[in-house]
Amino acid sequence: MSRARNDGVGFDKCILPWMERECWRLNMTGKMTKVGLAASAVSIAASIYIYFSYNGGDEMLGIFVGLWAPTLILYAQELDKLSE
């Protein structure tokens, strides 16, 4: 039931079962935002690749893929806020 954890936030152990969720939240804080930022960077890189070199350069598809970057960042930030 109870497990020892060291999540780097000052909690060495989550002794009681009802504390497990709280320790998980502290451990996950900010990680979703980082995932969204990484996904956004991949979207931008893929957009540039598609725009200039995929099948001779498909401008419209490259723009469409690039438009997902801010959406991914905002969505990840909102998910991070909901987990708090």
C-alpha beads as a LAMMPS data file, in Angstrom:
LAMMPS data file: protein, C-alpha beads

84 atoms
83 bonds

1 atom types
1 bond types

-500.0 500.0 xlo xhi
-500.0 500.0 ylo yhi
-500.0 500.0 zlo zhi

Masses

1 110.0

Atoms # bond

1 1 1 0.000 0.000 0.000
2 1 1 2.370 2.679 1.118
3 1 1 5.596 3.117 -0.770
4 1 1 8.705 5.125 -0.117
5 1 1 9.262 7.780 -2.737
6 1 1 11.795 10.447 -3.317
7 1 1 10.320 12.872 -5.817
8 1 1 12.737 15.728 -5.203
9 1 1 10.075 18.069 -3.835
10 1 1 10.692 17.565 -0.157
11 1 1 8.486 14.509 0.383
12 1 1 10.540 11.438 1.186
13 1 1 7.624 9.119 1.895
14 1 1 3.963 8.915 1.148
15 1 1 3.004 6.957 4.212
16 1 1 -0.765 6.976 4.015
17 1 1 -2.804 5.797 1.023
18 1 1 -4.712 9.094 0.812
19 1 1 -1.382 10.921 0.428
20 1 1 -0.470 8.957 -2.717
21 1 1 -2.469 11.239 -5.008
22 1 1 -0.972 14.378 -3.459
23 1 1 2.567 13.063 -3.883
24 1 1 1.799 12.119 -7.496
25 1 1 0.568 15.654 -8.181
26 1 1 3.738 17.172 -6.761
27 1 1 5.839 14.812 -8.826
28 1 1 3.953 15.560 -12.075
29 1 1 3.862 19.346 -11.750
30 1 1 5.195 20.970 -14.903
31 1 1 5.844 17.760 -16.812
32 1 1 2.806 18.085 -19.055
33 1 1 3.910 21.579 -20.060
34 1 1 7.307 20.187 -21.033
35 1 1 5.659 17.470 -23.114
36 1 1 3.531 20.095 -24.857
37 1 1 6.586 22.222 -25.573
38 1 1 8.412 19.224 -27.050
39 1 1 5.393 18.314 -29.186
40 1 1 5.224 21.911 -30.354
41 1 1 8.892 21.870 -31.369
42 1 1 8.327 18.641 -33.313
43 1 1 5.331 20.239 -35.024
44 1 1 7.373 23.260 -36.077
45 1 1 10.249 21.097 -37.356
46 1 1 7.833 18.879 -39.292
47 1 1 6.124 21.955 -40.676
48 1 1 9.376 23.367 -42.034
49 1 1 10.290 19.993 -43.527
50 1 1 6.902 19.590 -45.204
51 1 1 6.807 23.183 -46.411
52 1 1 10.148 23.009 -48.201
53 1 1 10.980 19.423 -49.092
54 1 1 8.146 16.897 -48.714
55 1 1 6.968 15.993 -52.246
56 1 1 8.639 19.070 -53.658
57 1 1 7.263 21.313 -50.926
58 1 1 3.605 21.364 -49.950
59 1 1 3.005 24.867 -48.603
60 1 1 -0.569 24.393 -47.408
61 1 1 0.154 21.167 -45.526
62 1 1 3.249 22.721 -43.960
63 1 1 1.218 25.692 -42.729
64 1 1 -1.495 23.382 -41.382
65 1 1 1.002 21.299 -39.400
66 1 1 2.714 24.440 -38.088
67 1 1 -0.574 25.849 -36.809
68 1 1 -0.820 23.017 -34.290
69 1 1 2.217 24.261 -32.308
70 1 1 0.437 26.921 -30.183
71 1 1 -2.549 24.617 -29.707
72 1 1 -0.330 21.885 -28.278
73 1 1 1.366 24.297 -25.877
74 1 1 -1.902 25.762 -24.595
75 1 1 -3.563 22.366 -24.262
76 1 1 -0.623 20.992 -22.257
77 1 1 -0.626 24.030 -19.964
78 1 1 -4.334 23.611 -19.268
79 1 1 -3.892 19.917 -18.501
80 1 1 -1.085 20.837 -16.123
81 1 1 -3.331 23.372 -14.370
82 1 1 -6.137 20.803 -14.049
83 1 1 -3.805 18.328 -12.362
84 1 1 -3.004 20.827 -9.588

Bonds

1 1 1 2
2 1 2 3
3 1 3 4
4 1 4 5
5 1 5 6
6 1 6 7
7 1 7 8
8 1 8 9
9 1 9 10
10 1 10 11
11 1 11 12
12 1 12 13
13 1 13 14
14 1 14 15
15 1 15 16
16 1 16 17
17 1 17 18
18 1 18 19
19 1 19 20
20 1 20 21
21 1 21 22
22 1 22 23
23 1 23 24
24 1 24 25
25 1 25 26
26 1 26 27
27 1 27 28
28 1 28 29
29 1 29 30
30 1 30 31
31 1 31 32
32 1 32 33
33 1 33 34
34 1 34 35
35 1 35 36
36 1 36 37
37 1 37 38
38 1 38 39
39 1 39 40
40 1 40 41
41 1 41 42
42 1 42 43
43 1 43 44
44 1 44 45
45 1 45 46
46 1 46 47
47 1 47 48
48 1 48 49
49 1 49 50
50 1 50 51
51 1 51 52
52 1 52 53
53 1 53 54
54 1 54 55
55 1 55 56
56 1 56 57
57 1 57 58
58 1 58 59
59 1 59 60
60 1 60 61
61 1 61 62
62 1 62 63
63 1 63 64
64 1 64 65
65 1 65 66
66 1 66 67
67 1 67 68
68 1 68 69
69 1 69 70
70 1 70 71
71 1 71 72
72 1 72 73
73 1 73 74
74 1 74 75
75 1 75 76
76 1 76 77
77 1 77 78
78 1 78 79
79 1 79 80
80 1 80 81
81 1 81 82
82 1 82 83
83 1 83 84
